[in-house]
Amino acid sequence: MAQAVRQQTQQQPAHRRITLNTDGQPHPLENTLVAVTVTLGLVAFVTAFFDSLHLVSSWAGLAGILTGAYGQYRSATTAERYALIIGLGLAGIGFYLGMAHGGLFGGVVG
């Protein structure tokens, strides 16, 4: 019962780091999927606001949705899932706006 008597002290770390590996284990594949999904989501979201870039927007959005879905399947921590949801949302918006502006093959095929 020594633990009941012992006084609990918490030491704050000298610096706080933002990390996706909140469980202390390295996850290189999962972290790469997060980075790719967020990057593709940002590209798709930004290019979706330009009608002439619908090919970039729709393809980047589709790739972001697919990598984000696989990343959700493989994710190990809540921080990874949170970042993946942000990337998936951006990719989805970019994909659907790109599809509305001309689609995956609009003007190139046919």
C-alpha positions as CSV (number, residue, x, y, z in Angstrom):
1,M,0.0,0.0,0.0
2,A,3.0,2.3,-0.4
3,Q,1.5,3.7,-3.6
4,A,-1.5,5.0,-1.6
5,V,0.8,7.0,0.7
6,R,3.3,8.2,-1.9
7,Q,2.6,11.6,-3.2
8,Q,2.0,11.8,-6.9
9,T,3.9,14.4,-8.8
10,Q,3.6,15.1,-12.4
11,Q,6.5,16.7,-14.2
12,Q,5.7,18.8,-17.3
13,P,7.9,18.1,-20.3
14,A,10.3,21.0,-21.1
15,H,8.7,21.2,-24.6
16,R,5.6,19.8,-26.2
17,R,5.9,18.1,-29.5
18,I,3.1,17.5,-31.9
19,T,3.3,13.8,-32.9
20,L,1.0,11.3,-34.5
21,N,2.7,8.4,-32.6
22,T,0.8,9.0,-29.3
23,D,1.3,5.4,-28.2
24,G,5.1,5.7,-28.3
25,Q,5.5,3.2,-31.2
26,P,6.8,4.2,-34.6
27,H,4.3,4.0,-37.4
28,P,6.2,5.0,-40.6
29,L,3.6,3.6,-43.1
30,E,0.6,5.2,-41.3
31,N,2.4,8.5,-40.9
32,T,3.2,8.5,-44.6
33,L,-0.4,7.8,-45.5
34,V,-1.4,10.7,-43.3
35,A,1.0,13.0,-45.0
36,V,0.0,11.9,-48.5
37,T,-3.7,12.2,-47.7
38,V,-3.4,15.7,-46.2
39,T,-1.2,16.9,-49.1
40,L,-3.5,15.5,-51.8
41,G,-6.5,16.9,-49.9
42,L,-5.0,20.4,-49.8
43,V,-4.1,20.2,-53.5
44,A,-7.6,19.1,-54.4
45,F,-9.3,21.7,-52.2
46,V,-7.2,24.6,-53.5
47,T,-7.4,23.7,-57.2
48,A,-11.2,23.0,-56.9
49,F,-11.8,26.8,-56.9
50,F,-10.4,27.2,-60.4
51,D,-12.6,25.8,-63.1
52,S,-9.8,25.2,-65.5
53,L,-8.0,22.9,-63.0
54,H,-10.8,20.4,-62.7
55,L,-8.6,17.6,-63.9
56,V,-6.0,18.2,-61.1
57,S,-8.7,18.7,-58.5
58,S,-10.7,15.6,-59.4
59,W,-7.7,13.2,-59.7
60,A,-6.0,14.6,-56.6
61,G,-9.3,14.3,-54.7
62,L,-9.8,10.7,-55.8
63,A,-6.3,9.7,-54.9
64,G,-6.7,11.5,-51.5
65,I,-9.9,9.7,-50.8
66,L,-8.4,6.3,-51.6
67,T,-5.2,6.9,-49.6
68,G,-7.3,8.3,-46.7
69,A,-9.6,5.3,-46.7
70,Y,-6.6,2.9,-46.6
71,G,-5.0,5.1,-43.9
72,Q,-8.1,4.8,-41.8
73,Y,-7.9,1.1,-42.1
74,R,-4.3,1.0,-41.1
75,S,-4.3,3.8,-38.5
76,A,-3.2,3.0,-35.0
77,T,-3.7,6.2,-33.0
78,T,-6.4,8.8,-32.6
79,A,-4.1,11.5,-33.8
80,E,-3.6,9.7,-37.1
81,R,-7.3,9.2,-37.5
82,Y,-8.0,12.9,-36.8
83,A,-5.5,14.1,-39.4
84,L,-6.8,11.6,-41.9
85,I,-10.4,12.8,-41.4
86,I,-9.2,16.4,-42.1
87,G,-7.4,15.2,-45.3
88,L,-10.3,13.1,-46.4
89,G,-12.7,16.0,-46.0
90,L,-10.5,18.3,-48.1
91,A,-10.0,15.6,-50.7
92,G,-13.8,14.9,-50.8
93,I,-14.7,18.6,-51.3
94,G,-12.0,18.9,-54.0
95,F,-13.1,15.8,-55.7
96,Y,-16.7,16.7,-55.9
97,L,-16.1,20.3,-57.0
98,G,-13.7,19.0,-59.6
99,M,-16.4,16.6,-60.8
100,A,-18.9,19.4,-61.0
101,H,-16.5,21.5,-63.1
102,G,-15.8,18.9,-65.7
103,G,-14.8,15.6,-64.1
104,L,-11.9,13.2,-64.4
105,F,-11.8,13.2,-68.2
106,G,-13.8,16.3,-69.0
107,G,-12.7,17.8,-72.4
108,V,-9.8,15.4,-72.8
109,V,-11.6,12.2,-73.8
110,G,-14.6,12.4,-76.1
